[in-house]
């Protein structure tokens, strides 16, 4: 049953690792005739399959996945490369008339999709706190006046929405002090307040799932996978060789950890990651949470997600304005669909 997803939009399913996101998202994407976009920072590495819980080959034959196997473990990966993959996925789906389902738990990638990428100079936190203090005492007018007086060229590049938004004005004052003369419009800031859909489980259930996943990884050949990766230079890849599960497997193969200790350490680090992910999504994103019960099969989880998506609708992606019409409606993507 194909579902019409507007160009430049996607359905999101987020949450901590081992929460069952991929299985539910895959079932729904297959049902809806959509591609999937992974927002997982470790799934970009080729050959790192078992330890990252990458979708199995049978699933990859059923649905098109974007965001997987983009670089070798020893190659650097950046938000800019992720951005390029997003653009490929969006443009390809527009041409094919297919929708997109975004799934994963890397908050930075989710933020890039929802809010866009900011490559401007970092904020001066002391100056920002001073302006926030003035905002609380005097309102937004002093920010507007200061920007017009000191940085008139930068002020002229702002939209009316920018001028009425205190957070953007403070950022503009930051940029002006750093010598920036105009607001960059490479990736538009997401103004859509549509919440993401997320899966969450109680701590006991999530911890149990993590334990079961780690045991399955070892039973499924993680050590064999890592042995082959080591032959191909994994230890020279600073990020990949320290990844959760891989660092412990390397130690196990070198004899500095027993298999049981490596498994226990992987479980501990994965649990820490899951807790950080839950905290990030609760404080940094607008998420409509679905409380998953331990006994729910994937079909029940998918049904709850489908209901959430039906109620909220898809989320508008923060895309380069060259792909969007002047009113942000996605006309250029519509043109791509017709071509």
Sine and cosine of phi, psi and omega as CSV:
sin_phi,cos_phi,sin_psi,cos_psi,sin_omega,cos_omega
0.00,0.00,0.99,-0.16,-0.01,-1.00
-0.94,0.35,0.63,-0.78,0.00,-1.00
-0.88,-0.48,0.70,-0.72,0.00,-1.00
-0.99,0.17,0.89,-0.45,0.08,-1.00
-0.93,-0.37,0.83,-0.56,-0.05,-1.00
-0.85,0.53,0.56,-0.83,0.04,-1.00
-0.82,0.57,0.66,-0.75,0.02,-1.00
0.98,0.18,0.17,0.99,0.02,-1.00
-0.86,-0.51,0.27,-0.96,0.06,-1.00
-0.38,-0.93,0.41,-0.91,0.17,-0.99
-1.00,-0.01,0.68,-0.73,-0.03,-1.00
-0.93,-0.36,0.63,-0.78,0.20,-0.98
-0.71,-0.70,0.93,-0.36,-0.11,-0.99
-0.85,-0.53,0.05,-1.00,0.03,-1.00
0.59,-0.80,0.03,-1.00,-0.05,-1.00
-0.95,0.32,0.30,-0.95,0.04,-1.00
-0.85,0.52,0.56,-0.83,0.03,-1.00
0.94,0.33,0.27,0.96,0.00,-1.00
-1.00,0.05,-0.08,1.00,0.03,-1.00
1.00,-0.07,0.28,0.96,-0.06,-1.00
-0.88,0.47,-0.75,0.66,-0.14,-0.99
-0.89,0.45,-0.70,0.72,-0.02,-1.00
-0.88,0.47,-0.70,0.71,-0.01,-1.00
-0.92,0.39,-0.69,0.73,-0.01,-1.00
-0.90,0.44,-0.63,0.77,0.00,-1.00
-0.90,0.43,-0.72,0.70,0.01,-1.00
-0.85,0.53,-0.70,0.71,-0.03,-1.00
-0.94,0.34,-0.66,0.75,0.01,-1.00
-0.89,0.46,-0.67,0.74,0.02,-1.00
-0.90,0.44,-0.67,0.74,0.00,-1.00
-0.91,0.40,-0.61,0.79,-0.10,-0.99
-1.00,-0.02,-0.12,0.99,-0.05,-1.00
0.95,0.30,0.61,0.79,-0.04,-1.00
-0.93,-0.36,0.38,-0.92,0.23,-0.97
-1.00,0.05,0.25,-0.97,0.06,-1.00
-0.89,-0.45,0.61,-0.79,0.09,-1.00
-0.88,-0.47,0.89,-0.45,0.02,-1.00
-0.98,0.18,0.74,-0.67,0.13,-0.99
-0.89,-0.45,0.90,0.44,0.02,-1.00
-0.78,-0.63,0.87,-0.50,-0.15,-0.99
-0.94,0.35,-0.27,0.96,-0.01,-1.00
-0.99,-0.14,-0.32,0.95,-0.01,-1.00
-0.97,0.26,-0.08,1.00,0.01,-1.00
-0.97,0.23,-0.24,0.97,-0.11,-0.99
-1.00,-0.02,0.78,-0.63,0.03,-1.00
-0.94,0.34,0.62,-0.78,0.06,-1.00
0.99,0.10,-0.25,0.97,0.03,-1.00
-0.99,-0.12,0.99,0.14,-0.17,-0.99
-0.96,-0.27,-0.81,0.58,-0.10,-1.00
-0.93,0.36,-0.72,0.70,-0.06,-1.00
-0.94,0.33,-0.27,0.96,0.05,-1.00
-0.98,-0.22,0.00,1.00,-0.06,-1.00
0.84,0.55,0.67,0.74,0.02,-1.00
-0.91,0.42,0.58,-0.82,0.03,-1.00
-0.80,0.60,0.64,-0.77,-0.02,-1.00
-0.94,0.34,0.33,-0.94,-0.07,-1.00
-0.86,0.51,-0.54,0.84,0.02,-1.00
-0.89,0.45,-0.60,0.80,0.04,-1.00
-0.95,0.31,-0.61,0.79,0.00,-1.00
-0.91,0.41,-0.42,0.91,0.06,-1.00
-0.98,0.22,-0.38,0.92,-0.03,-1.00
-1.00,0.08,-0.57,0.82,-0.04,-1.00
-0.68,-0.73,0.49,-0.87,0.08,-1.00
-0.99,0.14,0.83,-0.55,0.04,-1.00
-0.95,-0.31,0.75,-0.66,0.13,-0.99
-0.96,-0.28,0.47,-0.88,0.03,-1.00
1.00,-0.02,0.13,0.99,0.02,-1.00
-0.94,-0.33,0.55,-0.83,0.18,-0.98
0.80,0.60,0.78,0.63,-0.06,-1.00
-1.00,-0.02,-0.50,0.86,-0.03,-1.00
-0.63,-0.78,0.30,-0.95,0.13,-0.99
-0.96,0.26,0.43,-0.91,-0.03,-1.00
-0.81,0.59,-0.52,0.86,-0.03,-1.00
-1.00,0.07,-0.07,1.00,-0.02,-1.00
-1.00,-0.02,0.57,-0.82,0.03,-1.00
-0.95,0.30,0.50,-0.87,0.07,-1.00
-0.74,-0.67,0.64,-0.77,-0.11,-0.99
-0.70,-0.71,0.17,-0.98,0.09,-1.00
-0.89,0.45,-0.52,0.85,0.03,-1.00
-0.90,0.44,-0.65,0.76,0.05,-1.00
-0.93,0.37,-0.60,0.80,0.07,-1.00
-0.89,0.46,-0.68,0.73,0.02,-1.00
-0.84,0.55,-0.70,0.72,-0.01,-1.00
-0.88,0.47,-0.64,0.77,0.04,-1.00
-0.92,0.40,-0.63,0.78,0.05,-1.00
-0.86,0.51,-0.71,0.70,-0.01,-1.00
-0.89,0.46,-0.64,0.77,0.05,-1.00
-0.88,0.48,-0.69,0.73,-0.02,-1.00
-0.91,0.43,-0.72,0.69,-0.04,-1.00
-0.90,0.43,-0.72,0.70,-0.04,-1.00
-0.93,0.37,-0.64,0.76,0.02,-1.00
-0.90,0.44,-0.66,0.75,-0.01,-1.00
-0.94,0.35,-0.56,0.83,0.06,-1.00
-0.90,0.44,-0.66,0.75,0.01,-1.00
-0.91,0.42,-0.62,0.79,-0.05,-1.00
-1.00,0.09,-0.17,0.99,-0.05,-1.00
0.94,0.34,0.52,0.86,-0.01,-1.00
-0.95,-0.31,0.41,-0.91,0.07,-1.00
-1.00,0.01,0.06,-1.00,-0.06,-1.00
-0.73,-0.69,0.72,-0.69,0.09,-1.00
-0.91,-0.41,0.83,-0.55,0.00,-1.00
-0.99,-0.15,0.78,-0.62,-0.04,-1.00
-0.66,-0.75,0.68,-0.73,0.06,-1.00
0.44,-0.90,-0.09,-1.00,-0.09,-1.00
-0.70,-0.72,0.18,0.98,0.04,-1.00
-1.00,0.09,0.96,-0.30,-0.13,-0.99
-0.86,0.52,-0.64,0.77,-0.03,-1.00
-0.88,0.47,-0.63,0.78,0.02,-1.00
-0.94,0.34,-0.65,0.76,0.05,-1.00
-0.88,0.48,-0.70,0.72,0.00,-1.00
-0.88,0.48,-0.64,0.77,0.02,-1.00
-0.88,0.47,-0.60,0.80,0.00,-1.00
-0.96,0.27,-0.56,0.83,-0.09,-1.00
-1.00,-0.01,-0.61,0.79,-0.07,-1.00
-0.93,-0.37,-0.21,0.98,-0.05,-1.00
1.00,0.00,0.13,-0.99,-0.03,-1.00
-0.98,-0.20,0.74,-0.67,0.02,-1.00
-0.93,-0.37,0.96,-0.29,0.00,-1.00
-0.98,-0.18,0.26,0.97,-0.02,-1.00
-0.97,0.23,0.17,-0.99,0.02,-1.00
-0.85,0.53,0.50,-0.87,0.00,-1.00
-0.91,0.41,0.38,-0.92,-0.04,-1.00
-0.95,0.30,0.55,-0.83,0.16,-0.99
-1.00,0.02,0.97,-0.23,-0.16,-0.99
-0.91,0.42,-0.55,0.83,0.02,-1.00
-0.92,0.40,-0.71,0.70,0.04,-1.00
-0.90,0.43,-0.65,0.76,-0.01,-1.00
-0.89,0.47,-0.68,0.73,0.02,-1.00
-0.89,0.45,-0.59,0.81,0.01,-1.00
-0.90,0.43,-0.70,0.72,0.01,-1.00
-0.93,0.37,-0.59,0.81,0.05,-1.00
-0.90,0.43,-0.59,0.81,0.06,-1.00
-0.90,0.43,-0.69,0.72,0.04,-1.00
-0.90,0.43,-0.62,0.79,0.02,-1.00
-0.86,0.50,-0.69,0.73,0.00,-1.00
-0.90,0.43,-0.59,0.81,-0.08,-1.00
-1.00,0.08,-0.60,0.80,-0.19,-0.98
-0.85,-0.52,-0.12,0.99,-0.02,-1.00
1.00,0.04,-0.18,-0.98,-0.15,-0.99
-0.99,0.13,-0.35,0.94,-0.11,-0.99
-0.84,0.55,-0.71,0.71,0.00,-1.00
-0.87,0.50,-0.54,0.84,0.04,-1.00
-0.92,0.40,-0.71,0.71,0.01,-1.00
-0.88,0.47,-0.70,0.71,-0.04,-1.00
-0.91,0.41,-0.67,0.74,-0.01,-1.00
-0.90,0.43,-0.66,0.75,0.01,-1.00
-0.90,0.43,-0.69,0.72,0.01,-1.00
-0.90,0.43,-0.61,0.79,-0.08,-1.00
-0.97,0.26,-0.72,0.70,-0.14,-0.99
-1.00,-0.05,-0.58,0.82,-0.08,-1.00
-0.79,-0.62,0.90,0.43,-0.10,-1.00
-0.89,0.46,-0.59,0.81,0.00,-1.00
-0.92,0.39,-0.70,0.71,0.04,-1.00
-0.89,0.46,-0.68,0.73,0.00,-1.00
-0.86,0.51,-0.61,0.79,-0.03,-1.00
-0.92,0.38,-0.38,0.93,-0.01,-1.00
-0.99,0.12,-0.13,0.99,-0.01,-1.00
-0.99,0.15,0.49,-0.87,0.11,-0.99
-1.00,0.09,0.18,-0.98,0.07,-1.00
-0.87,0.49,-0.60,0.80,0.03,-1.00
-0.90,0.44,-0.64,0.77,0.04,-1.00
-0.87,0.48,-0.70,0.71,-0.08,-1.00
-0.92,0.39,-0.38,0.92,0.02,-1.00
-0.99,-0.11,0.08,1.00,-0.05,-1.00
-0.92,-0.39,0.92,-0.38,-0.08,-1.00
-0.87,0.50,-0.65,0.76,-0.03,-1.00
-0.89,0.46,-0.67,0.75,0.00,-1.00
-0.94,0.33,-0.55,0.83,0.05,-1.00
-0.91,0.42,-0.68,0.73,0.04,-1.00
-0.89,0.46,-0.66,0.75,0.04,-1.00
-0.91,0.42,-0.64,0.77,0.03,-1.00
-0.89,0.46,-0.62,0.78,0.06,-1.00
-0.90,0.43,-0.60,0.80,0.10,-0.99
-0.86,0.50,-0.75,0.66,-0.04,-1.00
-0.90,0.44,-0.66,0.75,0.02,-1.00
-0.86,0.50,-0.69,0.72,0.01,-1.00
-0.90,0.43,-0.44,0.90,0.01,-1.00
-1.00,0.02,0.03,1.00,0.06,-1.00
1.00,-0.07,0.11,0.99,0.03,-1.00
-0.97,0.23,0.68,-0.73,-0.07,-1.00
-0.95,-0.31,-0.14,0.99,0.06,-1.00
-0.42,-0.91,0.45,-0.89,0.04,-1.00
-0.97,0.23,0.76,-0.65,-0.03,-1.00
-0.97,0.23,0.66,-0.75,-0.04,-1.00
-0.89,-0.45,0.54,0.84,-0.02,-1.00
-0.92,0.39,-0.77,0.63,0.06,-1.00
-0.85,-0.53,0.84,-0.55,-0.06,-1.00
-0.95,0.32,0.57,-0.82,0.04,-1.00
-0.97,0.26,0.70,-0.72,-0.04,-1.00
-0.94,0.33,0.86,-0.50,0.06,-1.00
-0.97,-0.24,-0.16,0.99,0.01,-1.00
-0.94,0.34,0.82,-0.58,-0.03,-1.00
-1.00,-0.08,0.22,0.98,0.03,-1.00
-0.85,0.53,0.81,-0.58,-0.01,-1.00
-0.96,0.29,0.47,-0.88,0.15,-0.99
-0.97,0.23,0.34,-0.94,0.11,-0.99
-0.97,-0.23,0.71,-0.70,-0.04,-1.00
-0.71,-0.71,0.43,-0.90,0.08,-1.00
-0.96,-0.27,0.72,-0.69,0.12,-0.99
-0.68,-0.73,0.52,-0.85,-0.03,-1.00
-0.77,-0.64,0.36,-0.93,0.09,-1.00
-0.90,0.43,0.37,-0.93,-0.04,-1.00
-0.84,0.54,-0.66,0.75,-0.02,-1.00
-0.90,0.43,-0.69,0.72,-0.01,-1.00
-0.92,0.39,-0.70,0.71,-0.03,-1.00
-0.91,0.42,-0.68,0.73,0.02,-1.00
-0.87,0.50,-0.67,0.74,0.01,-1.00
-0.90,0.44,-0.65,0.76,0.01,-1.00
-0.91,0.41,-0.62,0.78,0.03,-1.00
-0.89,0.46,-0.70,0.71,0.01,-1.00
-0.86,0.50,-0.71,0.70,-0.01,-1.00
-0.91,0.42,-0.63,0.78,0.00,-1.00
-0.90,0.45,-0.71,0.70,-0.03,-1.00
-0.89,0.46,-0.67,0.74,0.03,-1.00
-0.89,0.46,-0.65,0.76,0.02,-1.00
-0.90,0.43,-0.58,0.81,0.01,-1.00
-0.88,0.47,-0.69,0.72,0.01,-1.00
-0.94,0.35,-0.63,0.77,0.04,-1.00
-0.93,0.37,-0.46,0.89,-0.05,-1.00
-1.00,0.03,0.05,1.00,0.12,-0.99
0.96,-0.26,0.45,0.89,0.00,-1.00
-0.86,0.52,-0.68,0.73,-0.04,-1.00
-0.90,0.43,-0.60,0.80,0.05,-1.00
-0.91,0.41,-0.67,0.74,0.03,-1.00
-0.87,0.49,-0.71,0.70,-0.05,-1.00
-0.93,0.36,-0.59,0.81,0.05,-1.00
-0.86,0.51,-0.67,0.74,0.03,-1.00
-0.93,0.36,-0.64,0.77,0.03,-1.00
-0.90,0.44,-0.60,0.80,0.04,-1.00
-0.90,0.44,-0.61,0.79,0.05,-1.00
-0.90,0.44,-0.46,0.89,-0.02,-1.00
-1.00,-0.08,0.18,0.98,0.11,-0.99
1.00,-0.07,0.45,0.89,-0.03,-1.00
-0.84,0.54,-0.60,0.80,-0.07,-1.00
-0.92,0.39,-0.28,0.96,0.05,-1.00
-1.00,0.03,0.01,1.00,0.00,-1.00
-0.98,-0.21,0.99,-0.15,-0.16,-0.99
-0.86,0.51,-0.62,0.79,-0.01,-1.00
-0.98,0.21,-0.77,0.64,-0.09,-1.00
-0.90,0.43,-0.64,0.77,-0.08,-1.00
-0.96,0.28,-0.28,0.96,0.05,-1.00
-0.99,-0.17,0.07,1.00,-0.01,-1.00
-0.88,0.47,0.50,-0.86,0.03,-1.00
-0.85,0.53,0.77,-0.64,-0.01,-1.00
1.00,-0.08,-0.65,0.76,-0.03,-1.00
-0.99,0.17,-0.66,0.75,0.05,-1.00
-0.87,0.50,-0.67,0.75,-0.01,-1.00
-0.94,0.34,-0.63,0.78,0.03,-1.00
-0.91,0.42,-0.61,0.79,0.07,-1.00
-0.88,0.48,-0.71,0.71,0.02,-1.00
-0.88,0.47,-0.61,0.79,0.02,-1.00
-0.91,0.42,-0.69,0.72,0.01,-1.00
-0.92,0.40,-0.51,0.86,0.00,-1.00
-1.00,0.09,-0.11,0.99,0.04,-1.00
1.00,0.09,0.15,0.99,0.03,-1.00
-1.00,0.00,-0.13,0.99,0.12,-0.99
-0.66,-0.75,0.60,-0.80,0.16,-0.99
-0.97,0.24,0.27,-0.96,0.04,-1.00
-0.86,0.51,-0.68,0.73,-0.02,-1.00
-0.90,0.43,-0.66,0.75,0.02,-1.00
-0.92,0.39,-0.65,0.76,0.02,-1.00
-0.89,0.46,-0.66,0.75,0.03,-1.00
-0.90,0.43,-0.70,0.71,-0.02,-1.00
-0.90,0.44,-0.65,0.76,0.01,-1.00
-0.93,0.37,-0.60,0.80,0.05,-1.00
-0.91,0.42,-0.66,0.75,0.05,-1.00
-0.88,0.47,-0.69,0.72,-0.02,-1.00
-0.89,0.46,-0.73,0.68,-0.03,-1.00
-0.93,0.37,-0.59,0.81,0.03,-1.00
-0.92,0.39,-0.63,0.77,0.04,-1.00
-0.90,0.44,-0.65,0.76,0.06,-1.00
-0.88,0.47,-0.67,0.74,0.04,-1.00
-0.87,0.49,-0.72,0.69,-0.01,-1.00
-0.87,0.50,-0.64,0.77,0.02,-1.00
-0.92,0.39,-0.65,0.76,0.05,-1.00
-0.90,0.44,-0.65,0.76,0.00,-1.00
-0.89,0.45,-0.69,0.72,0.01,-1.00
-0.87,0.49,-0.68,0.73,0.01,-1.00
-0.90,0.43,-0.68,0.73,-0.03,-1.00
-0.87,0.49,-0.76,0.65,-0.06,-1.00
-0.91,0.41,-0.54,0.84,0.01,-1.00
-0.94,0.34,-0.51,0.86,-0.10,-1.00
-0.96,-0.28,-0.34,0.94,-0.12,-0.99
-0.91,-0.42,-0.05,1.00,-0.05,-1.00
-0.59,-0.81,0.39,-0.92,0.10,-0.99
-1.00,-0.06,0.94,-0.33,-0.11,-0.99
-0.80,-0.60,0.71,-0.70,0.13,-0.99
-0.99,-0.12,0.95,-0.31,-0.16,-0.99
-1.00,0.05,0.62,-0.78,0.14,-0.99
-0.93,-0.37,0.87,-0.49,0.01,-1.00
-0.98,0.18,0.93,-0.37,-0.08,-1.00
-1.00,-0.01,0.78,-0.63,0.06,-1.00
-1.00,0.06,0.48,-0.88,-0.07,-1.00
-0.88,0.48,-0.51,0.86,-0.10,-0.99
-1.00,0.00,-0.04,1.00,-0.06,-1.00
-0.95,0.31,0.81,-0.59,0.16,-0.99
-0.96,0.27,0.21,-0.98,-0.07,-1.00
-0.87,0.49,-0.52,0.86,-0.01,-1.00
-0.90,0.44,-0.60,0.80,0.01,-1.00
-0.95,0.32,-0.68,0.73,0.04,-1.00
-0.86,0.51,-0.72,0.69,-0.01,-1.00
-0.88,0.47,-0.62,0.78,0.01,-1.00
-0.89,0.45,-0.64,0.77,0.04,-1.00
-0.92,0.39,-0.63,0.78,0.04,-1.00
-0.91,0.42,-0.69,0.72,0.02,-1.00
-0.85,0.53,-0.67,0.74,0.02,-1.00
-0.90,0.44,-0.67,0.74,0.02,-1.00
-0.89,0.46,-0.71,0.70,0.01,-1.00
-0.89,0.46,-0.63,0.78,0.00,-1.00
-0.90,0.44,-0.55,0.84,-0.04,-1.00
-0.99,0.15,-0.57,0.82,-0.06,-1.00
-1.00,-0.10,-0.49,0.87,-0.13,-0.99
0.99,0.16,0.14,-0.99,0.00,-1.00
-0.96,0.29,0.31,-0.95,-0.02,-1.00
-0.99,-0.14,0.69,-0.73,0.07,-1.00
-0.97,0.24,0.76,-0.64,-0.02,-1.00
-0.99,0.13,0.51,-0.86,0.13,-0.99
-0.99,0.13,0.96,-0.26,-0.10,-0.99
-0.86,-0.50,0.33,-0.94,0.09,-1.00
-0.84,0.55,0.67,-0.74,-0.06,-1.00
-0.91,0.41,-0.29,0.96,0.06,-1.00
-0.91,0.42,-0.37,0.93,0.03,-1.00
-1.00,0.01,-0.19,0.98,-0.10,-0.99
-0.94,-0.35,0.41,-0.91,0.12,-0.99
-0.97,0.24,0.13,-0.99,-0.06,-1.00
-0.88,0.48,-0.44,0.90,0.00,-1.00
-0.99,-0.11,0.14,0.99,0.05,-1.00
0.97,0.23,0.27,0.96,-0.11,-0.99
-0.99,0.10,-0.22,0.98,0.01,-1.00
1.00,0.01,0.49,0.87,-0.04,-1.00
-0.87,0.50,-0.63,0.78,0.00,-1.00
-0.89,0.47,-0.61,0.79,0.05,-1.00
-0.93,0.36,-0.57,0.82,0.09,-1.00
-0.89,0.45,-0.64,0.77,0.05,-1.00
-0.88,0.48,-0.64,0.77,0.01,-1.00
-0.89,0.45,-0.59,0.80,0.01,-1.00
-0.90,0.43,-0.58,0.82,-0.06,-1.00
-0.98,0.17,-0.31,0.95,-0.06,-1.00
-0.98,0.22,0.00,0.00,0.00,0.00
